[in-house]
Amino acid sequence: MTDAIRVLVADDHPLFRQGVVNALGAEQGFSVVGEAGCGEEALSMAQDLLPDVLLLDISMPGWSGFATAEKVATACPATAIVMLTVSDDHDNLLAAFKAGARAYVLKGVSPRKLADVLRSVVAGEVYVSPPLASGMLVSLTRDKAPDPLQELTEREREILSLIGTGLTNREIGERIFLSEKTIKHYVSNILQKLQVRSRVEAALLAKGNTR
């Protein structure tokens, strides 16, 4: 039997937040480990609980969902961030992914579909609500940085360098004292930022930029 997916729900509307908690509670394989009403609280709880998934609203008092996502992505890279929002604005969508989100889901989604999305992001996939997906692809193509390596953090550059030497996730983790699961999430972020599909493509892109 597989372990339940541990979820932290962050939304400043208690009634909506409770609805999400109840919906996930009715789905098999999920455990809601905490609820937060603001970004600061979400970061603190994420650091304490290390959930598999953080469900995060964009508009909250204090830190925005973007600022919160960026801080949680840095502090807890093994936690997959899923934006659950009413906003269908493409700029918000892109800002969410740039901040470290792995999925962007519009509120009103069915409990079953939300559960499916959470399972997919924990498995390393990326998800965007279908009505927004085509627009995001156009924007990403238009806004792609001349040098995508500039989008990587210092830690991501270090891991990409080790990928280029042929090390596995486990070997990289042993080298820099992080868990294999954490390295896997870093690698997923690197592939997403570089807009490539495999470790080999990422390594080749990095090698090409060092010539």
N, C-alpha and C positions, 0 to 999 in steps of 0.2 A: 504493500500500500504506500503510495507516495505521500509526502508531507503536504499539508495544506498550504496554499499560497497566503502569506501573511500580508495584510493590507492596512495601510494607514490612510484615513480619509480626512482631507483638509478642505473645509468649506465654511464660510462665515454665516451660513443660514442653517440653524439647528434643525429645522423641519426637513429641509432637503437632505442634509447630512444623515439624519436618522433614516430617511427613506433609502438612501444608498446602502447604509449599514444593514438594514432589514433585507434589502434585495439580495445583497451578497450572502447574507446569512442563510437565505433560502436556496442558494446554489451549492452544490457539492464541491468540496475541495478548497474552500476559502475560510480564512479566519481574520476577522477585523481586530487588529491588535491595539488600535487607538484612534481617537478623533481629535482634530485640531480646528480651532476657529480662526487662526491667523497664521501668517507665514513664519513669524518668529517661533510660535508654538510648534509648527510643523517641523521646522529644522531641529529643534530641541528633542522632539519625540522621535524623529527619524534617527538621530544620533544614538538615542537611548535604546530604541527598539530594533533598529536595523531591519525594517520591513522589506519584503520582496518588492512591493509596489507602493508608491505614494500616489493616491488620487488627489489631484490638486486643481482648485478653481483659479481662474486668472484674476478676478476682481475680489480682493479682500482688503480689510483695513490693515494699515501698516505696510509691510512689504507686499508688492504685487506678486502674482503667481510666477512671473518671469524671474524676478529677483530671488524668490524662494527656490524655484527650480534650479537656478544656477548655483546657489549655496548648497543645496542638498546634493546636486550632482557632483560637486567638488568634495563634500564631506562624506558622502555615502555612495560611491560610484556603483556599488552592487545593487542599489535600489533603483528599480525602473520607475520613471516618472511618467504619469499619464495625466494629461490635462483633460478635465471634464468641465466644459464651459458652454455658455449660450452663444459665444461669439463665433460668427462664421467669417470674420475678417481675415483676409490672407496675410496681412502684415502681422497680426497676432499669431497666426499659425506658424509663420516663419520664425518669429521671435521665440516662440515656445520651443521649437526644435533647436534653435541656436543656443538656448539656455540649458539644453540637456534633456528635454522631454523625449520620450520614445513613442508616444501616441498622443493624438489629439482627437478627442471624442466630444461630439455635441450632446448637450443635455437633452433628454427626451429619448435617448437610446433605450432599448429594452434591456431588462436585467440579464436575459440570456446572452444578448450580444455583448454587453459590457463584460460579462464573465469570460466570453470567448476572447475578447481583446486583451484582458488581463493575462489570460493563459498564454497568448501569443507573444506578448512583450516579455514575459518571464522566460520564454523559450528563445528570446533574442531577436524577435521580429519587430518591425516598426509598423504603426497603423495610423491612418488618417481617415476620418469619416468620408465616405465616397463623394458626397457633394463638393468637398473641398480638394480632393486629391488631384484632379487635373489642373486646377489653378495653381496648386503648390508646385507641380512639376514645371509649369511654364515659368513661374517666378524663380525657382531654383536655377533653371537654365539661364535666365536673364541675369541673375545676381551672383552667379558663381564667381568666387574670388579668382584673380589671375594665378595666384599661388595658393592652392587649397591647404598646403602644409602650414600656412600662417594661421589657420583656424585651430590648430592643435595646441593643447597645453604642453607645458614642459614635460610632465609625466607621460602624456600620450606620445610625445616625440621620442622619449626614452624607450617606451614599449615598442614603438614602430621600429626603432633601430634594432632592438633585440629580435623582433619578428624577422627582420632582414637577414639575421644570422642563422635562421632556421630553427630557432628554439620553439618548443611547444608552449602552450599557456602555462602548464605546470612548471616547466623549466624556467620560464620568465618569472613566475611567482616566487620560485625558490631564490632566484637571483636578486630580486628587489624586495623580498620579504612581504609579499602580498598573497592572498589566497588565490587558487586557480579560478574560483567563481568571480572574484573581483577583476582579475586579468581578462576574463571572458567579456565582462561588461565594458572594460576599457577598449578592447579590440572592436566590439560592436560600435562604440562611439567613434573610433578612428575610421572604420569603414564608412560610417554614415557621413562623417565630416568630409572625407576624401571623395565621397560619391563613387566608391568602387564596390565590387561584389565579393572579393576574396582577399585573403591575407597576401597571396602572391601578387595581386594587382597593386595592393597598398605598398608592398616592399619595392616593386618595380617603379612605382611613382616616386617614392622617396629616393631611390637610387638615381633616377633620371634628374631629380632636382638638385643632386649634389655634384653633378658633373660641371 
